[in-house]
Amino acid sequence: MQIHEPDLKDIIEGCKRKNFRSEELLYKTFYGYVSGVAFRYIKERNMMKELVNDSFLKIFRKMGSFSFSGPDEEFPRAFKGWVGRITANTAIDKIRLNRTMLYIDDMSSESQTEIAVEPENNLSFKDVMTLLDVLPRIQQLIFNMHVIEGFSHEEIAVKLSIPPNTSRVYLKRAKKKLVAFYQADLR
């Protein structure tokens, strides 16, 4: 006798019907991914666990709003992106509530030169995360939102209640610092 393992679409449909088994399967399937997204925003272990749980609560509550009309082979990727976006938004909301972690200084127009990095060797995910840890919190947050999560500067501005140009400046500063730290490590 062969046991049928439900596919992602079946799990999602079960979650929409508030089926506990489906919710449990979704949680176990995406826990690692959601934790990874959460970790990019919040490093403190207990806060991160809380963020993961809050994210799953939102995912289950909003499950009815997820829809996809593209090719079947793109469905898992689209759903994973949707889950990641909810997690990122939940993290940003949490950070915004703890406003003390953000410091937006007065910014005048700075020279905004583009910095190109062409590493001689490939960096591992762990290396990149270590580099990001040296950034000030606001630069790390904006770098994550823009480069990793794909938020536009306008979206970041709305989420963090800052001008779009402030987001651009912090991103430039983050890139500049990352290049400097990376080059220092090569020496």
Sequence and secondary structure as in RCSB ss.txt:
>XXXX:A:sequence
MQIHEPDLKDIIEGCKRKNFRSEELLYKTFYGYVSGVAFRYIKERNMMKELVNDSFLKIFRKMGSFSFSGPDEEF
PRAFKGWVGRITANTAIDKIRLNRTMLYIDDMSSESQTEIAVEPENNLSFKDVMTLLDVLPRIQQLIFNMHVIEG
FSHEEIAVKLSIPPNTSRVYLKRAKKKLVAFYQADLR
>XXXX:A:secstr
       HHHHHHHHHTT HHHHHHHHHHHHHHHHHHHHHH  SHHHHHHHHHHHHHHHHHHGGG    S GGGH
HHHHHHHHHHHHHHHHHHHHHHTGGG                  SS   HHHHHHHHHTS HHHHHHHIIIIIS 
  HHHHHHHHTS HHHHHHHHHHHHHHHHHHHHHHH 
